[in-house]
Amino acid sequence: MKRRTFINNSILTASALTTAPHLLAASPTQKATMRPEISRRLFRSEAVEAEISKIKKDIADPEIAWLFENCYPNTLDTTVHFSENQGEPDSFIITGDINAMWLRDSTAQVWPYLHLVNEDPQLKKLFRGVINRQANCILIDPYANAFNFGPTGSEWKSDLTEMKPELHERKWEIDSLCYPVRLSYHYWKKTGDNSPFNPNWLKAAKTIVKTFEEQQRKTGKGPYHFMRLTEKQTDTVCGAGYGNPVKPNGLICSTFRPSDDATTYLYLIPSNYFALVSLRQMAELVTSVYKDGNFAAQCQVLADTVEKGLKQYAVSSHLNYGKVLAFEIDGYGNRLFIDDANIPSLLGMPYLGGIKADDELYVNTRKFVLSKDNPWFFEGKVAAGIGGPHVGADMIWPMSIIMRAMTSTNDQEIVQCLKWLKNSHAGTGFMHETFHRDDASNFTRKWFAWANTLFGELISKLHEERKHILNQIF
């Protein structure tokens, strides 16, 4: 997602640097593991190692098995910096080749291990550490999307917004506040462990709701604005940093997309669906853990308002697909009919719980976003999939192919997605940010842990739900 690649030795030691997948010496033709040596793995979970062994032996295709072994543990092997702060776990999770922690990515990177958390005390500590770190980050600045390990400053310190030394980047994206809620809620449901939910977490939760309410923009533009001196149009924001005008309708404005690209119309529909889910989850959690009925009611009222706005404004009639969801709207009647590969996306909404996969509205929308009527859907010699403005035309995101398989109910479609993923890693043994539709060797980001771990999550899901698919050679 992020285009700037750099390593800051103040966080990554010389030993840790050798864990970067593109620095490992191994021959893909021999199918040797591309994982770092055990002594150089940043975090080790016995439960995850057992899961790798269990699933790998049930995968008939040797290359898919090799990809799974490389990709599934990539977050733990190469991106986790775990410590304790005053006796409390603290987990700083970098994205890979960018030495910063995104609220979105850090959740997505550890998410595929959540089902194992009760089997491994150290893994449970890791999750508690992520929850603690994310709450602290939100309290530093709820409008920021990415954070440094400490107050070290950033290459983006000259951005025309209220930068702080703890921030790596300050792009306001609704999903940045939804992903921490998702992780906290499902950790709590899985473990019954209340220990992360201290006064600090509740303060962060209330900050999330306050930020959402500010960005409904009912009485003004709110406190957030952003501009950047750049040649890339989607890296800055029009309207003196506030974006294009909106007509308030109960939805929440998102100045940027999950791709870290600026929105065209500020009401980003997939992210508003995600916010709806997150607010309901937050209400349940604070009711049970904190016994805070007033705050739970505030969450529910805001969720109801967003839900009403989605029902009234998000659905549109498309010339070729009937009733579908627009990607972005402005409240004035303008709509943008596209989909972007990054999650939340229209394609990925069932994955985040925003809509059911068999809902007619989603079925119609899915047909649209996986067609040439979506300007960012590309087909080529290597694969077919969704891209986005972040990298540009003809570049397909493996993430979109993975999400297509994750949300599919059709075996044939899932098999085709696995074939595309197998054919698009360019011999590296890892997923990338993007690849050219006609040339897999033309790719971006050699070390992108979210895409790697998401591929592992797909294989784990298929092993649990459709093992017969893995019993064949692609």
LINKA-V508749 format. One record per residue. N is the residue number from 1. RES is the residue in one small letter. PSI is psi in whole degrees, 0 to 359 (* if undefined). OMEGA is omega in degrees with one decimal (NA if undefined). NEAR is the number of other ideal C-beta (glycine too) atoms within 10 Angstrom. Layout:
n & res & psi & omega & near
N & RES & PSI & OMEGA & NEAR
N & RES & PSI & OMEGA & NEAR
//
This chain:
n & res & psi & omega & near
1 & m & 313 & -178.4 & 26
2 & k & 143 & -172.5 & 21
3 & r & 342 & -175.7 & 13
4 & r & 128 & -178.6 & 11
5 & t & 124 & 177.7 & 13
6 & f & 159 & 176.6 & 9
7 & i & 133 & 179.0 & 14
8 & n & 110 & -175.2 & 16
9 & n & 351 & 177.8 & 10
10 & s & 339 & 178.1 & 11
11 & i & 309 & -177.0 & 16
12 & l & 118 & 178.2 & 20
13 & t & 169 & 178.1 & 10
14 & a & 323 & 178.2 & 7
15 & s & 316 & -178.8 & 11
16 & a & 327 & -178.7 & 20
17 & l & 330 & -177.8 & 13
18 & t & 352 & 177.7 & 14
19 & t & 350 & 177.9 & 20
20 & a & 128 & -173.2 & 18
21 & p & 326 & -177.7 & 24
22 & h & 356 & 177.9 & 12
23 & l & 359 & -176.8 & 12
24 & l & 141 & 179.5 & 18
25 & a & 112 & 176.6 & 6
26 & a & 156 & -177.2 & 14
27 & s & 114 & 178.5 & 9
28 & p & 329 & -178.2 & 15
29 & t & 334 & 178.4 & 7
30 & q & 356 & -178.2 & 8
31 & k & 32 & 172.7 & 16
32 & a & 145 & -179.8 & 14
33 & t & 142 & 177.2 & 13
34 & m & 10 & 178.1 & 22
35 & r & 154 & 174.3 & 23
36 & p & 160 & 173.7 & 21
37 & e & 151 & -175.8 & 11
38 & i & 319 & -177.0 & 9
39 & s & 343 & -177.3 & 7
40 & r & 7 & 175.3 & 15
41 & r & 135 & -172.6 & 17
42 & l & 329 & 179.6 & 19
43 & f & 135 & -177.8 & 21
44 & r & 131 & 176.8 & 16
45 & s & 121 & 178.5 & 23
46 & e & 325 & 179.6 & 13
47 & a & 319 & 178.1 & 18
48 & v & 319 & 178.5 & 22
49 & e & 319 & 178.2 & 14
50 & a & 322 & 178.2 & 13
51 & e & 319 & 178.1 & 21
52 & i & 313 & -179.0 & 21
53 & s & 318 & -178.0 & 10
54 & k & 313 & -175.9 & 11
55 & i & 319 & -175.2 & 21
56 & k & 322 & -177.8 & 18
57 & k & 345 & 179.1 & 8
58 & d & 6 & 179.5 & 13
59 & i & 118 & -175.7 & 23
60 & a & 324 & -177.5 & 12
61 & d & 117 & -174.9 & 17
62 & p & 329 & -179.2 & 11
63 & e & 322 & 175.3 & 18
64 & i & 320 & 177.5 & 22
65 & a & 318 & 179.0 & 19
66 & w & 315 & 177.6 & 21
67 & l & 318 & 179.6 & 26
68 & f & 314 & -179.4 & 22
69 & e & 323 & 179.5 & 21
70 & n & 316 & -167.9 & 28
71 & c & 318 & -172.1 & 28
72 & y & 315 & -179.1 & 27
73 & p & 9 & -171.1 & 25
74 & n & 321 & 177.3 & 27
75 & t & 311 & -178.5 & 31
76 & l & 318 & -176.0 & 25
77 & d & 323 & -163.0 & 25
78 & t & 350 & -170.7 & 28
79 & t & 350 & -173.9 & 31
80 & v & 128 & 172.2 & 24
81 & h & 98 & -172.7 & 20
82 & f & 137 & 175.1 & 17
83 & s & 184 & 173.2 & 10
84 & e & 140 & -179.1 & 11
85 & n & 109 & -176.8 & 11
86 & q & 43 & 176.7 & 5
87 & g & 357 & -179.8 & 5
88 & e & 139 & 178.9 & 16
89 & p & 145 & 179.4 & 21
90 & d & 118 & -177.5 & 18
91 & s & 115 & 175.4 & 23
92 & f & 119 & -172.7 & 22
93 & i & 110 & 177.3 & 30
94 & i & 164 & -176.8 & 28
95 & t & 345 & -171.4 & 25
96 & g & 249 & -174.8 & 27
97 & d & 6 & 171.3 & 21
98 & i & 123 & -173.9 & 23
99 & n & 64 & 177.6 & 22
100 & a & 161 & -178.2 & 27
101 & m & 116 & 172.6 & 26
102 & w & 137 & 176.9 & 29
103 & l & 320 & 178.2 & 26
104 & r & 303 & -173.6 & 26
105 & d & 318 & -176.5 & 29
106 & s & 322 & 174.2 & 30
107 & t & 309 & -176.8 & 25
108 & a & 327 & -177.3 & 26
109 & q & 323 & -179.2 & 27
110 & v & 346 & -175.9 & 27
111 & w & 318 & -176.1 & 21
112 & p & 350 & 178.4 & 24
113 & y & 357 & -172.5 & 24
114 & l & 324 & -176.9 & 19
115 & h & 349 & -179.5 & 15
116 & l & 2 & -166.1 & 18
117 & v & 330 & 179.9 & 22
118 & n & 352 & -178.5 & 14
119 & e & 354 & -173.0 & 14
120 & d & 108 & -178.7 & 18
121 & p & 325 & 179.8 & 12
122 & q & 323 & 177.2 & 13
123 & l & 321 & 177.3 & 22
124 & k & 319 & 176.6 & 21
125 & k & 321 & 178.2 & 18
126 & l & 313 & -179.6 & 23
127 & f & 317 & 176.9 & 24
128 & r & 323 & 179.2 & 20
129 & g & 322 & 177.0 & 24
130 & v & 316 & 179.5 & 29
131 & i & 316 & 178.9 & 25
132 & n & 313 & -178.0 & 22
133 & r & 317 & -178.9 & 24
134 & q & 319 & 177.8 & 27
135 & a & 318 & 178.8 & 22
136 & n & 320 & 178.8 & 16
137 & c & 316 & -179.5 & 25
138 & i & 323 & 179.9 & 24
139 & l & 335 & 173.8 & 13
140 & i & 314 & 179.3 & 15
141 & d & 108 & -178.7 & 20
142 & p & 347 & 179.9 & 21
143 & y & 355 & -178.9 & 23
144 & a & 147 & 178.2 & 24
145 & n & 337 & -174.4 & 27
146 & a & 144 & -170.7 & 26
147 & f & 151 & 172.1 & 26
148 & n & 167 & 175.8 & 23
149 & f & 325 & 178.6 & 19
150 & g & 194 & -177.4 & 11
151 & p & 64 & -173.5 & 10
152 & t & 354 & -176.5 & 14
153 & g & 178 & -172.0 & 14
154 & s & 156 & 172.3 & 20
155 & e & 342 & -178.7 & 12
156 & w & 20 & -176.6 & 18
157 & k & 341 & 179.6 & 12
158 & s & 0 & 177.0 & 9
159 & d & 145 & -177.2 & 21
160 & l & 75 & 178.5 & 14
161 & t & 184 & -175.6 & 21
162 & e & 76 & -179.8 & 14
163 & m & 147 & 173.6 & 19
164 & k & 158 & -176.9 & 15
165 & p & 339 & 178.6 & 12
166 & e & 347 & -174.1 & 18
167 & l & 137 & 167.2 & 25
168 & h & 316 & -178.6 & 26
169 & e & 150 & -176.0 & 24
170 & r & 66 & 176.3 & 23
171 & k & 121 & -177.1 & 25
172 & w & 118 & 179.4 & 26
173 & e & 125 & -178.6 & 28
174 & i & 316 & -173.7 & 29
175 & d & 338 & 178.5 & 26
176 & s & 330 & 178.0 & 29
177 & l & 342 & 178.4 & 29
178 & c & 320 & -176.8 & 29
179 & y & 317 & 176.1 & 26
180 & p & 325 & 176.3 & 25
181 & v & 317 & 179.0 & 24
182 & r & 314 & -178.8 & 21
183 & l & 313 & -178.7 & 22
184 & s & 313 & -176.5 & 26
185 & y & 312 & -175.5 & 17
186 & h & 331 & 171.2 & 17
187 & y & 313 & 179.2 & 22
188 & w & 315 & 179.8 & 19
189 & k & 324 & -177.3 & 12
190 & k & 321 & -170.5 & 15
191 & t & 333 & -171.4 & 16
192 & g & 12 & -176.7 & 8
193 & d & 117 & -179.9 & 15
194 & n & 359 & -170.4 & 13
195 & s & 328 & 178.0 & 12
196 & p & 347 & -168.7 & 23
197 & f & 75 & -179.3 & 20
198 & n & 182 & 178.4 & 14
199 & p & 330 & 179.6 & 8
200 & n & 318 & 179.8 & 15
201 & w & 317 & -179.8 & 24
202 & l & 321 & 177.0 & 17
203 & k & 320 & 177.2 & 12
204 & a & 320 & 179.2 & 23
205 & a & 317 & 178.7 & 26
206 & k & 329 & 175.4 & 16
207 & t & 322 & 177.1 & 16
208 & i & 311 & -178.3 & 22
209 & v & 318 & 177.9 & 21
210 & k & 318 & -179.6 & 12
211 & t & 316 & 176.8 & 21
212 & f & 315 & -178.6 & 24
213 & e & 320 & 176.7 & 16
214 & e & 321 & -175.3 & 19
215 & q & 6 & 163.8 & 26
216 & q & 340 & 175.1 & 20
217 & r & 44 & -179.8 & 22
218 & k & 329 & -175.7 & 12
219 & t & 15 & -179.3 & 8
220 & g & 183 & -174.6 & 9
221 & k & 345 & -178.8 & 17
222 & g & 177 & -171.7 & 18
223 & p & 346 & -171.8 & 10
224 & y & 137 & 171.5 & 22
225 & h & 157 & -175.9 & 18
226 & f & 132 & 167.6 & 23
227 & m & 155 & 178.9 & 17
228 & r & 140 & 173.0 & 18
229 & l & 108 & -171.2 & 9
230 & t & 157 & 173.2 & 10
231 & e & 351 & -176.6 & 6
232 & k & 116 & -173.3 & 12
233 & q & 319 & -175.3 & 10
234 & t & 2 & 177.8 & 17
235 & d & 0 & 176.3 & 20
236 & t & 177 & -171.9 & 16
237 & v & 133 & 179.3 & 24
238 & c & 182 & 176.5 & 12
239 & g & 42 & -179.8 & 13
240 & a & 30 & 175.8 & 10
241 & g & 359 & -178.4 & 17
242 & y & 350 & -179.1 & 20
243 & g & 176 & 177.8 & 25
244 & n & 154 & -178.9 & 16
245 & p & 149 & 175.0 & 13
246 & v & 156 & 172.7 & 21
247 & k & 112 & -174.4 & 13
248 & p & 134 & -177.6 & 14
249 & n & 16 & 179.9 & 21
250 & g & 341 & 178.1 & 20
251 & l & 167 & -175.7 & 31
252 & i & 133 & 177.8 & 25
253 & c & 139 & 173.6 & 27
254 & s & 113 & -176.3 & 29
255 & t & 331 & 178.3 & 24
256 & f & 158 & 175.8 & 26
257 & r & 170 & 175.1 & 28
258 & p & 343 & 175.5 & 31
259 & s & 355 & -172.1 & 21
260 & d & 19 & 172.8 & 21
261 & d & 146 & 178.4 & 21
262 & a & 142 & 175.4 & 24
263 & t & 156 & 171.8 & 24
264 & t & 307 & 172.4 & 19
265 & y & 135 & -164.2 & 22
266 & l & 339 & 178.8 & 26
267 & y & 92 & -178.0 & 33
268 & l & 111 & -167.4 & 30
269 & i & 310 & 179.8 & 29
270 & p & 322 & -179.2 & 30
271 & s & 329 & 174.7 & 28
272 & n & 323 & 173.0 & 27
273 & y & 319 & 178.4 & 24
274 & f & 319 & 178.2 & 27
275 & a & 320 & 177.3 & 29
276 & l & 312 & 178.2 & 24
277 & v & 315 & -176.3 & 21
278 & s & 320 & -179.9 & 30
279 & l & 321 & 176.1 & 27
280 & r & 318 & 179.2 & 18
281 & q & 318 & -179.9 & 21
282 & m & 319 & 179.8 & 25
283 & a & 317 & 179.1 & 23
284 & e & 316 & -176.6 & 16
285 & l & 312 & -175.9 & 23
286 & v & 332 & 175.8 & 23
287 & t & 315 & -175.8 & 16
288 & s & 315 & -172.3 & 13
289 & v & 315 & -174.0 & 16
290 & y & 348 & -176.7 & 17
291 & k & 36 & -176.5 & 8
292 & d & 85 & -176.6 & 18
293 & g & 326 & -178.4 & 11
294 & n & 315 & 179.5 & 7
295 & f & 321 & 176.7 & 17
296 & a & 319 & 178.6 & 19
297 & a & 321 & 177.0 & 13
298 & q & 318 & 177.3 & 19
299 & c & 317 & -177.8 & 26
300 & q & 320 & 178.5 & 16
301 & v & 315 & 178.7 & 14
302 & l & 319 & 177.4 & 21
303 & a & 316 & 179.3 & 21
304 & d & 320 & 179.8 & 14
305 & t & 316 & 178.6 & 20
306 & v & 317 & 180.0 & 23
307 & e & 317 & 178.1 & 18
308 & k & 317 & 178.5 & 13
309 & g & 320 & 178.5 & 22
310 & l & 315 & -179.3 & 23
311 & k & 325 & -174.0 & 10
312 & q & 328 & -169.0 & 11
313 & y & 339 & -171.4 & 21
314 & a & 336 & -175.7 & 22
315 & v & 134 & -179.2 & 15
316 & s & 159 & 175.3 & 17
317 & s & 121 & 178.3 & 8
318 & h & 144 & -176.9 & 17
319 & l & 326 & -173.0 & 7
320 & n & 348 & -170.5 & 10
321 & y & 6 & -179.4 & 18
322 & g & 215 & -178.3 & 15
323 & k & 123 & 179.8 & 12
324 & v & 170 & 173.3 & 24
325 & l & 131 & 171.3 & 27
326 & a & 158 & 177.8 & 21
327 & f & 317 & 179.0 & 27
328 & e & 149 & 174.3 & 24
329 & i & 169 & -179.6 & 27
330 & d & 0 & -179.0 & 22
331 & g & 346 & 178.2 & 19
332 & y & 355 & -177.1 & 12
333 & g & 353 & 176.7 & 9
334 & n & 140 & -176.5 & 15
335 & r & 147 & 177.2 & 19
336 & l & 119 & -178.7 & 17
337 & f & 89 & 174.2 & 20
338 & i & 178 & 160.2 & 20
339 & d & 150 & -179.3 & 26
340 & d & 149 & -173.3 & 27
341 & a & 331 & -172.7 & 30
342 & n & 153 & -170.3 & 25
343 & i & 125 & 16.5 & 26
344 & p & 138 & 175.0 & 29
345 & s & 170 & 173.4 & 28
346 & l & 317 & 179.6 & 25
347 & l & 320 & -171.2 & 28
348 & g & 8 & -174.5 & 25
349 & m & 321 & 176.7 & 27
350 & p & 329 & 179.3 & 19
351 & y & 324 & -179.0 & 18
352 & l & 2 & 176.7 & 20
353 & g & 12 & -177.0 & 15
354 & g & 333 & -177.2 & 24
355 & i & 154 & 179.8 & 20
356 & k & 146 & -175.8 & 12
357 & a & 335 & -179.2 & 14
358 & d & 4 & 176.1 & 9
359 & d & 132 & -176.4 & 14
360 & e & 324 & 179.2 & 10
361 & l & 318 & 178.0 & 16
362 & y & 319 & 180.0 & 20
363 & v & 314 & 178.2 & 15
364 & n & 316 & -179.4 & 17
365 & t & 319 & 179.5 & 29
366 & r & 318 & 177.5 & 23
367 & k & 319 & 179.6 & 16
368 & f & 309 & -171.9 & 22
369 & v & 340 & 177.5 & 26
370 & l & 30 & 179.4 & 18
371 & s & 169 & 177.8 & 11
372 & k & 356 & 172.5 & 9
373 & d & 345 & 170.1 & 15
374 & n & 115 & -175.1 & 20
375 & p & 341 & -177.3 & 14
376 & w & 21 & 172.6 & 22
377 & f & 127 & -175.5 & 21
378 & f & 143 & 173.4 & 22
379 & e & 140 & -179.9 & 12
380 & g & 195 & -177.3 & 15
381 & k & 332 & -175.7 & 10
382 & v & 316 & -172.1 & 20
383 & a & 179 & 170.7 & 24
384 & a & 136 & -179.8 & 18
385 & g & 179 & -176.2 & 30
386 & i & 143 & 175.1 & 26
387 & g & 226 & 179.1 & 26
388 & g & 168 & -177.9 & 27
389 & p & 340 & -172.9 & 18
390 & h & 319 & 177.2 & 25
391 & v & 325 & 173.7 & 22
392 & g & 182 & -173.4 & 11
393 & a & 148 & 174.5 & 12
394 & d & 0 & -179.8 & 15
395 & m & 119 & -177.4 & 22
396 & i & 138 & 176.0 & 30
397 & w & 122 & 173.1 & 31
398 & p & 328 & 178.5 & 27
399 & m & 323 & -179.3 & 28
400 & s & 324 & 177.6 & 30
401 & i & 318 & 176.7 & 25
402 & i & 315 & -178.6 & 27
403 & m & 327 & 175.2 & 25
404 & r & 316 & 178.3 & 23
405 & a & 321 & -178.0 & 24
406 & m & 330 & -175.9 & 20
407 & t & 5 & -177.1 & 18
408 & s & 149 & 173.0 & 18
409 & t & 13 & -174.2 & 10
410 & n & 119 & -177.7 & 9
411 & d & 318 & -177.6 & 12
412 & q & 319 & 178.5 & 9
413 & e & 318 & 179.8 & 14
414 & i & 316 & 178.1 & 20
415 & v & 318 & 179.0 & 16
416 & q & 319 & 178.2 & 18
417 & c & 319 & 178.7 & 24
418 & l & 322 & 176.8 & 25
419 & k & 316 & 179.1 & 15
420 & w & 317 & -179.8 & 22
421 & l & 321 & 177.7 & 24
422 & k & 323 & -175.3 & 15
423 & n & 353 & -168.7 & 15
424 & s & 3 & -177.0 & 23
425 & h & 358 & 172.8 & 23
426 & a & 33 & 176.2 & 17
427 & g & 2 & -175.4 & 10
428 & t & 337 & -176.4 & 18
429 & g & 8 & -178.7 & 22
430 & f & 158 & 172.1 & 25
431 & m & 158 & 178.6 & 29
432 & h & 177 & 174.6 & 23
433 & e & 303 & 178.2 & 24
434 & t & 164 & 169.6 & 27
435 & f & 155 & 179.6 & 29
436 & h & 139 & -173.8 & 22
437 & r & 337 & -179.4 & 21
438 & d & 358 & -175.1 & 13
439 & d & 100 & -176.4 & 14
440 & a & 338 & 179.6 & 21
441 & s & 347 & 174.7 & 11
442 & n & 89 & -175.7 & 14
443 & f & 165 & 176.9 & 23
444 & t & 145 & 175.9 & 17
445 & r & 101 & 176.9 & 23
446 & k & 335 & -173.2 & 17
447 & w & 92 & -175.4 & 24
448 & f & 93 & -167.5 & 28
449 & a & 326 & 179.9 & 29
450 & w & 311 & -179.0 & 28
451 & a & 320 & 179.2 & 25
452 & n & 310 & -175.9 & 30
453 & t & 327 & 177.2 & 25
454 & l & 322 & 175.1 & 25
455 & f & 316 & 177.0 & 28
456 & g & 321 & 177.8 & 26
457 & e & 319 & 177.3 & 21
458 & l & 312 & -178.5 & 24
459 & i & 320 & 177.2 & 28
460 & s & 319 & 178.5 & 20
461 & k & 316 & 179.1 & 15
462 & l & 322 & 178.6 & 22
463 & h & 324 & -179.5 & 18
464 & e & 321 & -169.4 & 10
465 & e & 331 & -175.3 & 8
466 & r & 59 & -174.3 & 16
467 & k & 332 & -178.5 & 12
468 & h & 332 & 179.0 & 8
469 & i & 323 & -179.2 & 19
470 & l & 352 & -178.7 & 20
471 & n & 26 & -179.1 & 11
472 & q & 159 & 177.8 & 12
473 & i & 132 & -177.7 & 9
474 & f & * & NA & 17
//
